[in-house]
Amino acid sequence: MFGIQTAMAQSADAASKTGSLIGIMPILLIFVVMYFLILRPQQKKAKEHREMVQSLKKGDRIITGGGIHGRITGMDDTTFTVEIADKVRVKVSRGNVAALAQPGSK
C-alpha cells in the first residue's frame, strides 16, 4: 500500500508542474505576439529613418516633421541648414527630417 501512495504522490507533483507551465504559456504567447506586431516593425522603421537621415547630402529636397519643404544648403553633425524660400534659411535638427521629398516636387 505504501508503494501506491508514493506513485500517486509523484504523479500529482508532475501534474502540478505541468499545470504551472500551461498557466505561463498565455503570458509568453502575448509577449511573443507583441514583439512581432509592435516592437519589431517600430525598430525597423526607426532604422530606415536613421539610414535615410545619414544618407542626406547638400542639395537634397526634404520635408521636416512640421511639414516644411526645403532644400539642404548646409550640414553639420547635428543640424541641417534648409532653404525654404529665396534667401530664407532655417536650421533643422537631423531628427526632425521626416522624409526625402520627391525629385519632381519644388
Secondary structure, DSSP 8 states (H G I E B T S, - for coil): -HHHHHHHHHHHHHHHHHHHHHHHHHHHHHHHHHIIIIIHHHHHHHHHHHHHHHH--TT-EEEETT--EEEEEEE-SSEEEEEEETTEEEEEEGGGEEEE--TT--
